[in-house]
């Protein structure tokens, strides 16, 4: 008998059918990946399972957890099932934790709430659960707050809180999107261990098909609230699963971008160093950026990638070394990871895109014309100028952010994880757009990413960083195919988006 059995699940909100006759089963000890684009219904499905659909939503169909019909339970009974029988892991661990509670107290809270344990007993059990998720033993979880540990450590702590009551089912909603490749690999390994060794059924909701393909026993593709294809991971082929196969191929790394012919150097960093208080964030970093080149910067979280970007954009000054622009006027613009956060919610997209033009003293007609042209260059209709950020999709918002970056014809555009939060199809469109703009305008790009598949697709030259130092650099194809440094090799081995790793099983964590 299936652990989770969903039949004919439909959800209607404000007259719109957002889930439509959805069928899905999950057995104990198995992992099912639910993949799809933004807005396809992935998270709505997960929220419906735990009894937290949007207000005023009408649900029909059946959701059975073993023999229990979840859709017919009262809110009080559902409250007992959440946490006890169903554990939940969210994408943004920083937002999921109360900043005023220690990590240990977060894990102990369901033990006290559901089991009535006293503080001492709850803390002992919480530490055991943290050990179970391989949270570092040398970190006192009851003395650390969420902002005092890394993203990977927060994610392990969230998984520990979800597992505290030994649930039968674990719902993981985009649990690794913001993590670097080695941390992602360790978290996915942990999920695999929980399924195989402890018999927990895991529903993994994600837009990252290569990552899901390394882990899941079964994959279901959801589109407009319907599961349009489903396949065992080993049988994703063009004949029986054409959409899944096409998405997987689009996400797998293509041949590396060709090394560019030698063009003029427009920016040079010499022996750059930078510290935050007593922590050395950059240590003797040197690089060259050439006209029309895309320089990829990769490495784990905390390796110094974003700090280097801050120096290049002038948001910080190096404590030692020199950053030398080899043109008298070298304009730099920035594109951030979260377009919704970087666009003013009170401004229309047109107002945000026009912001870099303030120094040119243009009249309103000329400014409007430049905004229209910039929108067209990034593939948006001119009428998007009148929309606000909340009225467009994530991919459209990122296109608007790119339009803002290129409207003043900069020499350099720095992009900090610009596609990590986007689904596979939209990500491919944005990467194609950036490559086209680079070639059309000769813009040099600095592309920061934790996804080596993305780096291989867009970067001509690669800088690999660890602990504030450059451990390896060179043409992208050479660095990723024949890495000289052990750290680079570990990143390549951990990356699910390089084609040779797509169906390879995860190794155990070192």
N, C-alpha and C positions, 0 to 999 in steps of 0.2 A: 504493500500500500504506500502511496506517495506521502511524503511528509507535508508538502504543500500542493494543493490541487485547485487551480483557478479555472473556472469554466464560464464562458459567456459573459465576462466582466465588461460592463459598459458604464461610463460616467458621462453625465450631461450637466453642463454648467451654463446658465444664461442662454439656453436654447442651442448650445453648441455641443456636439458629441465629441468628447475629447478622448474617451476610450470606447472602442467599438468591438464587442464580442471577443474579448481577449481570452485565449486559452494558454495555460502554462502549468507544467508540473515540475516538481523538484523532489528528489529522494534524499533520504538521510545519507550523509557522507559524500554527497555530490555537489558540484559547483555548476550553476547555470548562469551564463552571461546574458544580460539583457542590454542590447546595444541599439543605438539609433541617434539621429541628429537631435540638436536642441529643439525642444517643443514637440518631440515625437510621442511623449507619454510615458517615458521611462520612470521618472520620479513620481508621476501621478500614480503609476502602478504600485510602487513601493509604499507611498503614503496611503493608498487604499487598503493595502494588506494590513497595516498597523492601525487602521481606523482613523486616519487623519487626512481625509480628503478636504478640498477647499470648502468653505462654508457655502451653503445653499446648493451643493452638488448633489445630484440624484444618482444613486448607484443601483445597479441590478446585476444579476448573475450570482455565482457562488464563489466563496473563498473558503476552502477547508484547510485547517491546520490539524493534521491527523483526522479525527472525526468531528472536530469542533468547527461549526460554521461561524466565521468571524463577522460576517455582515449582519447577523441577527443578534449579536451580543450587545448588552447595554454598555455605556461608556465606563461604568465602574468595573465591569468584568474585563473589558478591553484593557483598562489601566493595569489590572493584575497580570494580564498576559504580556503586555509590553515590558521588556526587560527580563521577565521570568521565563517566558517561552520564546520570545522573539527579541533578539538583540539588534541594535541599530548602530551603524557606523556612517557618519556623514563625511562629506567632502572637506569642509572647512573646520578643522579641529580647533582652530583659534576662536572661531565664532561659537562653537558648540559648548565650550567650557566657560564657566563663570570665572571672570578674572580675579574675583575676591576669594576664591576657594583654591586650596592646594590641589595638586594632581591626585594625591592619595585620598583626600576627602571626596573627590569626585567618584573614585572607584568604590570607596566605602559606603557612599550614600545609599545605593540600592540595596546593599546588604542590611543596613539598619532599617530602611523603609519597608522592604518586603519580608525580611526574615526576623526583624526585631532584635538583632544582635546589639550588644552594648558597644561602646566606642572601642574598647580594647580588643574585643573579639573581631569586630569589623575591620580594624586596622590590620590585624594578623592575617585575616582572610584576604584583604585587599592586596597586601604585599605578595601573597601566594599567587593571586591572579595576575599581578604585574609580572611576576617571574615567569608565569605561564606564557605571557606574550613577549618575553625576552626584553622587557624594559630594563635598562641598565641597572645592575645591582648596586653600583657605586653612587647612584643618585638617590637621595632621600626624597621620595615622592611626597612625603608629608611636610617637607620644608620648601618645596619648589612650587611656584605658581606657573600657570600656562605660558606666560611670556618668557619664562626663565629656562625653557628647554627648547630643543629643535623641533621642526615640523614633523620629522619622522618619529621622534620620541613622543610628541603629543598624539600622533596617530596611534601608536602602540598603547598609550594610556587610554585613548577612547575605545579601542578594541577591548582592553581589559575591563573597562566599565560596562561594555556591552556583554561581556562574557561572565560577569561577576556571579550571575545567578544560574549559570550553566544552561543557556537557552538551547532549544532544539534547532532553531532557525536563526541565521544571521543575515540581515539585509545590509549591504554595503553600497552606498550611493556615491559614486565617483570618489572612492577613497584614496586614490593615488595621483589625481590630476596635477596637483601643485608640487609633487615631490620629484627630486632628481632621480636618475635612473637606478643608482645603486640602492637608494632608500626604497624606491618603488619595488625593486626586485625583492628586497628583504620583507616588505609588507605582503607582497603576493605569495612569497614562500610561506609566510605565517598563515595565510588563509588556507593554502594547500595542506599544511600540517594539521590545522584545525579540522578540516574536512576528513582527511584520510585517517588520522590517528584518534580523533575524538568523535567522529561520526556526525559532526554538525553539517546541516544543509546550508549552503550559502547561495544567496541570490546577489550577483555582482552586477550592479547597474553602472554602465560606463559608455562613453563615446570612443574609448581607446580600444579599437578592435584588435590590434596586435598584442596588447597586454592581456586582453581577455583570452585570446587564442592560445597563449602560453599556459593558461591556467584552467580554463573551464572544461567540463566534460561535454557541455551542450551550449550552443549559442542560439539565441532568438533575436531576430532583427525586427524592431518595431518602427512603424511609420504611420503617422497620423492616427495614432491610437489603435492600430491593428498590427498583429504579428504577421508579417508578410512572408517570412522565411524562417526556418529553424533547421538546425543541423548539428550532428555530433561534430566536435572539433576536428576530428580526423577526416571527415568527409565533406569538407567545404570545397566543392568543385563547381565549375561553370555550368555543368549540365543540370545538377539538382539544386544548386544554390547560387544562381547567377548574380544576384545583388550582393550577397555576402562575399562572394569571390571577388567581385569588382571592387568593393570597398576595401577588402584586404589588400588587393594589389595596389590600389591608390595610396594606401597607408604605408606599404613596404617601401624601403628606400630604393630609389632609382639609382642609376649610375651617378657617381659623384660629378658635381659641376666641374667643367674643365678648368685647369689652372690658367689664369689669364696671362696674356702676353705682358711683358713688363711695361707698365704705364708709370706716369710720374707719381711720386710719393707726395701726398697732400697733408699727411699728419704723421708725426713720429713721436713715440714715447721712449724716453731714455731713462732707465734705472729708476722708475717711479716707485715711491713708497708712500704709504698712508696708514695712519693708526686711528682707531676709535678708542679714546682714553688710553688704556695700556695694551689693547689688543692690536697686533699688527695685521691689518686687512690686506695690504699690498706690500710686497717685499721684492724690490729690484726687478720690476716688470718693464720689459722693453718690447716694442712692436713697431711695425710700419703699416700704414693704411694707404693704398694706392687709389687713384682716381678710377671710378667705375667698378671697384672691387667690392665683394662682400666678404668681410672678415667675420668668421664665426668664433664665438667665445663660449666654451663649454666647461663644465665642471660641476661638482656637487654643490649643494646649498652651503653657503659660507666660504666658498673658494675664492671670492673676491671679484666675481664677474660684475655684479651691479656697482660695486665700488669703483671699478675701472670705468664703467659707463658714466658715473657721476663726474669723474675727472675729465673725461672726453667732452662732456656737455657743459663743463664749467660750473657745475653745481657744488664742486669741492675743489680745493687746491692741494696738490701733492705736498707732502712734508719734505720730500727729497726727490731729486730727479727733475727732468724737464719734459713738458708736453709742447712740442714745436709744430705749429701750423706753417706749412711751406707756401702758403698763399697769403697775400696782404690782407684779404678779407675772406675768412673761412667760416661760413655760416653752418651751424649745427642745429638740427631739430631732433625731437625725441618721440618715439611711439611706445606707450606703456603696455603692460600685460592686460590690465583691466580697462577697456575703453569706457565702460560705464562710470568708473571712478575718476577717469581723467577728463571727461567731458562735463562741463558745468550743467547740472540738471535744470537750471533756470534759464539757460540759453538755448535757442534753437541750434541745430547742427550748423546752419549757415553762420551764425554768430561765432560759434567756436572755431569753425574752419577759417574765418576771416581774422581771427585774433592776431596771427603773426604779421598781418599787413598794416598794423597800427603805425609803424615807423615810416610807411611810404606815403602817408598823407593823400590817399586816393579819395575821389568823390564817391558818393554812394553807388552811382551807376557803374563806375569802373570796378569798384570792390565787388559788387554783385556779379559782374561778368567773370571776375577771377574765381569767385566761389563756384559759379556754374561750371567753369572749365575744370576746376579741381575735382568736383563731384563726378563729372563725366570721365575724367582720367582714372578714377578708382571704381568705375562701373556703377555709379548711382545716378538715378534720375535727378535732374535739377530741383524737382519739387521736394526732395529730401531736405533742402535748406530750411524749410518751414517746420520740420518735425523736431520734436524734443527727444533726448536720448532714450527715455522710457517707451517711446513709440516705435522703436526699431529693434531688430534682432541683434544678437551679439556680433555676428559677422558684419552686419550693416554698420553698427557702431564702430567697429574696428576699421572699416573702410573710411568712415568719416574722420577718424583719428589720423589715418594715413594721409587723407586729403589735407588736413590741417598741417601735417608735417611737410608736405611737398609744395604747398601753395606759394611759398616764398622762394622756391627754387634753391634749396640749400645745397651745399657741397657735400655734407655728410648727414645721414639719418641714422640715429642709434635706436635700435629696436630691442626692448627688454622683454623677453618671453611673449612676443605678440600673438602667438597662436596656441599657447598651451591650454587655454580654456575653451577653445573652439572645437566643434565636432569635425570628423574626418573630412567630409565633403567641403565644408566652409574653409577649413584649414588649407586644403589643396588650392582653393580659389585664391585665398589671400597670398599664399606663397607664389603662385603664378603671377599675381598682380605685382608683388614686390619685385620679382625678377624682371618683369616687363618694364616697370618704371625705372629700374636701375639701368637697364640697357638703353631705354629711350632717352633718358636725361643725363646719363653718365654719373648718376649719384653714387657716391661711395657709401656703403652700409656697414654698420657694426651690428651683428645679429647675435644676441645673447639667448641661449637656450639650454635646457637640460635634456632635450630630445636629440639624440645623435642622428636619428633618421631625418629629422628636419634640417639639422646642420649639414648633413651630406647632400641634401637636396638644394640648399640655397647658397652655401658658402664656398668660395674659391680657395680660401686659406683658413686654417683653423689654429686657434690658440687654446691649449688645454691647461686649465688652472687648478691648482690644489693648494690650500692653505696660504693663499695670497701670492703664490709663485707660479710662473709659467713653467710647467714640467715638460711640455713638448709643443712644437709648432711646425707648420709646414703645409703643403698642399693637402686639401681635405681628403682626396682619394688615398694618398699615401698614408696619412695619419690614421685613418679608420681601417684600412686594409692591412697595413703593416705597422702597427703602433710600436714605437721603440721603447716607451716607458711602461712599466708595470701598472701604473695607475691608469693610463689610457687604455691598456688592455682590459683592466677590470671594468671600466665604463662600457667598452664595446661588448664585453661578455654579458653585462647586465641589461643591455638595451634590447627591448622587445621589438623595436621598430626598425632594426636592421634585418634584412630578409633572411640571413642565415640562422637567425634565432627565433623566427616566428613560431615554428612548431616544436622547438627544442624544449624538453622539460627543464624546469628550474633546478639548478644545483642547490645543495644545502648551503645555508649561510655559514660563512667562515667565522 
